[in-house]
Amino acid sequence: VQLQASGGGLVQPGGSLRLSCVPSGKIYSVDRMTWYRQVPGKQREWVARLSNLGAADYNDFVKGRFTISKDNAKNVLYLHMNSLKPDDTAVYYCHYDAATVHPLIFSGFWGQGTQVTVSS
């Protein structure tokens, strides 16, 4: 399966963006869905994650500002980002733990990344 991340762009501090991650290919089921981000020279870090039961978890640096959600019918993942700060500038990646070749065999899949730049 391939994941297409989109929705990034240039936004002023305090602004908002909504990222989307759309899968293509056959998916039996998806376990955890996660958004990560990475800046040049630093390790990729997790931003927010969503369990298959819909439980959301956020890294401390986005709590109260970002919301992760999904469309269960289409396995589309979203990240609603509000009150954006310059420190949020990064390439954002989606990641799925999904069963694609067998209903009980799960593998990890990465999206290609979408650039978010927060600057005045």
CYANA upper distance limits for C-alpha pairs under 8 A (distance plus 0.5 A):
  1 VAL  CA     23 PRO  CA      7.12
  1 VAL  CA     24 SER  CA      6.14
  1 VAL  CA     25 GLY  CA      5.22
  1 VAL  CA     26 LYS  CA      7.08
  1 VAL  CA     27 ILE  CA      7.87
  1 VAL  CA    100 THR  CA      7.50
  1 VAL  CA    109 PHE  CA      7.88
  2 GLN  CA     23 PRO  CA      6.10
  2 GLN  CA     24 SER  CA      5.81
  2 GLN  CA     25 GLY  CA      7.22
  2 GLN  CA    109 PHE  CA      7.83
  2 GLN  CA    110 TRP  CA      8.16
  2 GLN  CA    111 GLY  CA      7.41
  3 LEU  CA     21 CYS  CA      6.67
  3 LEU  CA     22 VAL  CA      6.05
  3 LEU  CA     23 PRO  CA      4.93
  3 LEU  CA     24 SER  CA      6.94
  3 LEU  CA     94 CYS  CA      8.03
  3 LEU  CA    109 PHE  CA      7.85
  3 LEU  CA    110 TRP  CA      6.92
  3 LEU  CA    111 GLY  CA      4.95
  3 LEU  CA    112 GLN  CA      7.61
  4 GLN  CA     20 SER  CA      8.39
  4 GLN  CA     21 CYS  CA      5.84
  4 GLN  CA     22 VAL  CA      5.57
  4 GLN  CA     23 PRO  CA      6.73
  4 GLN  CA     24 SER  CA      8.44
  4 GLN  CA    111 GLY  CA      6.04
  4 GLN  CA    112 GLN  CA      7.00
  4 GLN  CA    113 GLY  CA      8.44
  5 ALA  CA     19 LEU  CA      7.54
  5 ALA  CA     20 SER  CA      6.06
  5 ALA  CA     21 CYS  CA      4.79
  5 ALA  CA     22 VAL  CA      6.97
  5 ALA  CA     93 TYR  CA      7.46
  5 ALA  CA     94 CYS  CA      7.25
  5 ALA  CA    111 GLY  CA      6.31
  5 ALA  CA    112 GLN  CA      6.90
  5 ALA  CA    113 GLY  CA      6.30
  5 ALA  CA    114 THR  CA      6.45
  6 SER  CA     19 LEU  CA      6.19
  6 SER  CA     20 SER  CA      5.83
  6 SER  CA     21 CYS  CA      7.00
  6 SER  CA    113 GLY  CA      8.15
  6 SER  CA    114 THR  CA      6.16
  7 GLY  CA     17 LEU  CA      7.44
  7 GLY  CA     18 ARG  CA      6.31
  7 GLY  CA     19 LEU  CA      4.93
  7 GLY  CA     20 SER  CA      6.60
  7 GLY  CA    114 THR  CA      7.52
  8 GLY  CA     17 LEU  CA      7.48
  8 GLY  CA     18 ARG  CA      8.01
  8 GLY  CA     19 LEU  CA      6.76
  8 GLY  CA    114 THR  CA      5.80
  8 GLY  CA    115 GLN  CA      5.66
  8 GLY  CA    116 VAL  CA      5.26
  8 GLY  CA    117 THR  CA      8.26
  9 GLY  CA     17 LEU  CA      8.47
  9 GLY  CA    114 THR  CA      8.46
  9 GLY  CA    115 GLN  CA      6.62
  9 GLY  CA    116 VAL  CA      5.52
  9 GLY  CA    117 THR  CA      6.53
 10 LEU  CA    116 VAL  CA      6.72
 10 LEU  CA    117 THR  CA      5.23
 10 LEU  CA    118 VAL  CA      6.39
 10 LEU  CA    119 SER  CA      7.60
 11 VAL  CA     15 GLY  CA      6.46
 11 VAL  CA     16 SER  CA      7.71
 11 VAL  CA     17 LEU  CA      8.25
 11 VAL  CA    116 VAL  CA      8.34
 11 VAL  CA    117 THR  CA      6.78
 11 VAL  CA    118 VAL  CA      5.48
 11 VAL  CA    119 SER  CA      6.77
 11 VAL  CA    120 SER  CA      8.12
 12 GLN  CA     84 LEU  CA      8.14
 12 GLN  CA    118 VAL  CA      5.91
 12 GLN  CA    119 SER  CA      5.52
 12 GLN  CA    120 SER  CA      5.47
 13 PRO  CA     83 SER  CA      7.45
 13 PRO  CA     84 LEU  CA      5.87
 13 PRO  CA     85 LYS  CA      5.57
 13 PRO  CA     86 PRO  CA      6.87
 13 PRO  CA    118 VAL  CA      6.25
 13 PRO  CA    119 SER  CA      6.49
 13 PRO  CA    120 SER  CA      6.97
 14 GLY  CA     82 ASN  CA      7.46
 14 GLY  CA     83 SER  CA      4.61
 14 GLY  CA     84 LEU  CA      5.32
 14 GLY  CA     85 LYS  CA      6.87
 15 GLY  CA     82 ASN  CA      6.63
 15 GLY  CA     83 SER  CA      6.02
 15 GLY  CA     84 LEU  CA      5.96
 16 SER  CA     80 HIS  CA      8.02
 16 SER  CA     81 MET  CA      5.85
 16 SER  CA     82 ASN  CA      4.93
 16 SER  CA     83 SER  CA      6.80
 16 SER  CA     84 LEU  CA      6.72
 17 LEU  CA     80 HIS  CA      6.69
 17 LEU  CA     81 MET  CA      5.72
 17 LEU  CA     82 ASN  CA      7.28
 18 ARG  CA     78 TYR  CA      7.30
 18 ARG  CA     79 LEU  CA      6.06
 18 ARG  CA     80 HIS  CA      5.00
 18 ARG  CA     81 MET  CA      6.45
 19 LEU  CA     78 TYR  CA      5.95
 19 LEU  CA     79 LEU  CA      5.46
 19 LEU  CA     80 HIS  CA      6.98
 19 LEU  CA     81 MET  CA      8.40
 20 SER  CA     76 VAL  CA      7.47
 20 SER  CA     77 LEU  CA      6.20
 20 SER  CA     78 TYR  CA      5.06
 20 SER  CA     79 LEU  CA      7.08
 21 CYS  CA     76 VAL  CA      6.14
 21 CYS  CA     77 LEU  CA      5.50
 21 CYS  CA     78 TYR  CA      6.84
 21 CYS  CA     94 CYS  CA      6.88
 21 CYS  CA    111 GLY  CA      7.84
 22 VAL  CA     75 ASN  CA      7.72
 22 VAL  CA     76 VAL  CA      5.46
 22 VAL  CA     77 LEU  CA      7.31
 23 PRO  CA     75 ASN  CA      7.43
 23 PRO  CA     76 VAL  CA      7.21
 26 LYS  CA    100 THR  CA      6.38
 27 ILE  CA     98 ALA  CA      7.26
 27 ILE  CA     99 ALA  CA      6.45
 27 ILE  CA    100 THR  CA      5.13
 27 ILE  CA    101 VAL  CA      8.39
 28 TYR  CA     98 ALA  CA      7.96
 28 TYR  CA     99 ALA  CA      5.85
 28 TYR  CA    100 THR  CA      6.14
 28 TYR  CA    101 VAL  CA      8.35
 28 TYR  CA    102 HIS  CA      7.67
 28 TYR  CA    103 PRO  CA      5.90
 29 SER  CA     98 ALA  CA      6.33
 29 SER  CA     99 ALA  CA      5.89
 29 SER  CA    100 THR  CA      7.97
 29 SER  CA    103 PRO  CA      7.37
 30 VAL  CA     52 ASN  CA      7.04
 30 VAL  CA     75 ASN  CA      8.02
 30 VAL  CA     96 TYR  CA      7.27
 30 VAL  CA     97 ASP  CA      6.34
 30 VAL  CA     98 ALA  CA      4.76
 30 VAL  CA     99 ALA  CA      6.79
 31 ASP  CA     51 SER  CA      6.67
 31 ASP  CA     52 ASN  CA      5.26
 31 ASP  CA     96 TYR  CA      7.78
 31 ASP  CA     97 ASP  CA      5.81
 31 ASP  CA     98 ALA  CA      6.42
 32 ARG  CA     49 ARG  CA      7.42
 32 ARG  CA     50 LEU  CA      6.21
 32 ARG  CA     51 SER  CA      5.07
 32 ARG  CA     52 ASN  CA      6.19
 32 ARG  CA     96 TYR  CA      6.58
 32 ARG  CA     97 ASP  CA      5.88
 32 ARG  CA     98 ALA  CA      8.29
 33 MET  CA     49 ARG  CA      6.10
 33 MET  CA     50 LEU  CA      5.70
 33 MET  CA     51 SER  CA      7.01
 33 MET  CA     52 ASN  CA      8.29
 33 MET  CA     77 LEU  CA      7.82
 33 MET  CA     94 CYS  CA      7.85
 33 MET  CA     95 HIS  CA      6.29
 33 MET  CA     96 TYR  CA      5.15
 33 MET  CA     97 ASP  CA      6.97
 34 THR  CA     46 TRP  CA      7.65
 34 THR  CA     47 VAL  CA      7.94
 34 THR  CA     48 ALA  CA      6.29
 34 THR  CA     49 ARG  CA      4.63
 34 THR  CA     50 LEU  CA      6.78
 34 THR  CA     94 CYS  CA      6.23
 34 THR  CA     95 HIS  CA      5.61
 34 THR  CA     96 TYR  CA      6.97
 35 TRP  CA     46 TRP  CA      6.56
 35 TRP  CA     47 VAL  CA      5.92
 35 TRP  CA     48 ALA  CA      5.84
 35 TRP  CA     49 ARG  CA      6.73
 35 TRP  CA     79 LEU  CA      8.10
 35 TRP  CA     92 TYR  CA      7.32
 35 TRP  CA     93 TYR  CA      6.17
 35 TRP  CA     94 CYS  CA      5.07
 35 TRP  CA     95 HIS  CA      6.79
 36 TYR  CA     44 ARG  CA      6.97
 36 TYR  CA     45 GLU  CA      5.90
 36 TYR  CA     46 TRP  CA      4.65
 36 TYR  CA     47 VAL  CA      5.56
 36 TYR  CA     48 ALA  CA      7.69
 36 TYR  CA     92 TYR  CA      6.15
 36 TYR  CA     93 TYR  CA      5.56
 36 TYR  CA     94 CYS  CA      6.72
 36 TYR  CA     95 HIS  CA      8.10
 37 ARG  CA     44 ARG  CA      6.07
 37 ARG  CA     45 GLU  CA      6.04
 37 ARG  CA     46 TRP  CA      6.91
 37 ARG  CA     47 VAL  CA      7.17
 37 ARG  CA     90 ALA  CA      6.36
 37 ARG  CA     91 VAL  CA      5.92
 37 ARG  CA     92 TYR  CA      4.74
 37 ARG  CA     93 TYR  CA      6.35
 38 GLN  CA     42 LYS  CA      7.04
 38 GLN  CA     43 GLN  CA      6.80
 38 GLN  CA     44 ARG  CA      4.94
 38 GLN  CA     45 GLU  CA      6.86
 38 GLN  CA     90 ALA  CA      5.84
 38 GLN  CA     91 VAL  CA      5.86
 38 GLN  CA     92 TYR  CA      7.08
 39 VAL  CA     43 GLN  CA      8.02
 39 VAL  CA     44 ARG  CA      7.93
 39 VAL  CA     89 THR  CA      7.92
 39 VAL  CA     90 ALA  CA      5.37
 39 VAL  CA     91 VAL  CA      6.96
 46 TRP  CA     59 ASN  CA      7.41
 47 VAL  CA     58 TYR  CA      6.56
 47 VAL  CA     59 ASN  CA      5.80
 47 VAL  CA     62 VAL  CA      7.56
 48 ALA  CA     56 ALA  CA      7.70
 48 ALA  CA     57 ASP  CA      6.16
 48 ALA  CA     58 TYR  CA      4.91
 48 ALA  CA     59 ASN  CA      6.61
 48 ALA  CA     67 THR  CA      8.40
 48 ALA  CA     68 ILE  CA      6.97
 49 ARG  CA     56 ALA  CA      6.23
 49 ARG  CA     57 ASP  CA      5.85
 49 ARG  CA     58 TYR  CA      7.09
 49 ARG  CA     68 ILE  CA      7.53
 50 LEU  CA     54 GLY  CA      6.24
 50 LEU  CA     55 ALA  CA      6.01
 50 LEU  CA     56 ALA  CA      5.06
 50 LEU  CA     57 ASP  CA      7.02
 50 LEU  CA     68 ILE  CA      7.50
 50 LEU  CA     69 SER  CA      7.87
 51 SER  CA     55 ALA  CA      5.68
 51 SER  CA     56 ALA  CA      7.11
 56 ALA  CA     68 ILE  CA      7.41
 58 TYR  CA     62 VAL  CA      7.04
 58 TYR  CA     63 LYS  CA      6.31
 59 ASN  CA     63 LYS  CA      6.96
 62 VAL  CA     66 PHE  CA      6.10
 65 ARG  CA     81 MET  CA      6.70
 65 ARG  CA     82 ASN  CA      5.61
 65 ARG  CA     83 SER  CA      6.51
 65 ARG  CA     84 LEU  CA      8.19
 66 PHE  CA     79 LEU  CA      7.25
 66 PHE  CA     80 HIS  CA      5.96
 66 PHE  CA     81 MET  CA      4.97
 66 PHE  CA     82 ASN  CA      6.42
 67 THR  CA     79 LEU  CA      6.24
 67 THR  CA     80 HIS  CA      5.50
 67 THR  CA     81 MET  CA      7.10
 68 ILE  CA     77 LEU  CA      8.01
 68 ILE  CA     78 TYR  CA      6.22
 68 ILE  CA     79 LEU  CA      5.13
 68 ILE  CA     80 HIS  CA      6.80
 69 SER  CA     77 LEU  CA      6.52
 69 SER  CA     78 TYR  CA      5.68
 69 SER  CA     79 LEU  CA      7.00
 69 SER  CA     80 HIS  CA      8.49
 70 LYS  CA     75 ASN  CA      7.13
 70 LYS  CA     76 VAL  CA      5.98
 70 LYS  CA     77 LEU  CA      4.88
 70 LYS  CA     78 TYR  CA      6.23
 71 ASP  CA     75 ASN  CA      6.00
 71 ASP  CA     76 VAL  CA      5.58
 71 ASP  CA     77 LEU  CA      7.03
 72 ASN  CA     76 VAL  CA      7.51
 77 LEU  CA     94 CYS  CA      8.48
 84 LEU  CA     88 ASP  CA      6.94
 84 LEU  CA    118 VAL  CA      7.22
 85 LYS  CA     89 THR  CA      8.06
 85 LYS  CA    118 VAL  CA      6.58
 85 LYS  CA    119 SER  CA      8.47
 86 PRO  CA    117 THR  CA      7.81
 86 PRO  CA    118 VAL  CA      5.18
 86 PRO  CA    119 SER  CA      6.33
 87 ASP  CA    118 VAL  CA      8.11
 88 ASP  CA    116 VAL  CA      7.98
 88 ASP  CA    117 THR  CA      7.93
 88 ASP  CA    118 VAL  CA      7.18
 89 THR  CA    115 GLN  CA      8.24
 89 THR  CA    116 VAL  CA      5.84
 89 THR  CA    117 THR  CA      5.05
 89 THR  CA    118 VAL  CA      5.94
 90 ALA  CA    115 GLN  CA      6.53
 90 ALA  CA    116 VAL  CA      6.00
 90 ALA  CA    117 THR  CA      7.13
 91 VAL  CA    113 GLY  CA      6.28
 91 VAL  CA    114 THR  CA      5.85
 91 VAL  CA    115 GLN  CA      4.79
 91 VAL  CA    116 VAL  CA      6.46
 92 TYR  CA    113 GLY  CA      5.69
 92 TYR  CA    114 THR  CA      5.75
 92 TYR  CA    115 GLN  CA      6.71
 92 TYR  CA    116 VAL  CA      7.52
 93 TYR  CA    110 TRP  CA      7.40
 93 TYR  CA    111 GLY  CA      6.15
 93 TYR  CA    112 GLN  CA      7.00
 93 TYR  CA    113 GLY  CA      4.88
 93 TYR  CA    114 THR  CA      7.13
 94 CYS  CA    110 TRP  CA      6.37
 94 CYS  CA    111 GLY  CA      5.66
 94 CYS  CA    112 GLN  CA      8.43
 94 CYS  CA    113 GLY  CA      7.62
 95 HIS  CA    108 GLY  CA      7.33
 95 HIS  CA    109 PHE  CA      5.98
 95 HIS  CA    110 TRP  CA      5.08
 95 HIS  CA    111 GLY  CA      6.77
 96 TYR  CA    108 GLY  CA      6.17
 96 TYR  CA    109 PHE  CA      5.71
 96 TYR  CA    110 TRP  CA      7.21
 97 ASP  CA    106 PHE  CA      6.52
 97 ASP  CA    107 SER  CA      5.93
 97 ASP  CA    108 GLY  CA      5.06
 97 ASP  CA    109 PHE  CA      6.98
 98 ALA  CA    105 ILE  CA      8.48
 98 ALA  CA    106 PHE  CA      5.52
 98 ALA  CA    107 SER  CA      6.05
 98 ALA  CA    108 GLY  CA      6.91
 98 ALA  CA    109 PHE  CA      7.88
 99 ALA  CA    103 PRO  CA      5.97
 99 ALA  CA    104 LEU  CA      6.93
 99 ALA  CA    105 ILE  CA      5.85
 99 ALA  CA    106 PHE  CA      4.81
 99 ALA  CA    107 SER  CA      6.87
100 THR  CA    105 ILE  CA      8.01
100 THR  CA    106 PHE  CA      7.69
100 THR  CA    107 SER  CA      8.32
101 VAL  CA    105 ILE  CA      7.57
102 HIS  CA    106 PHE  CA      8.43
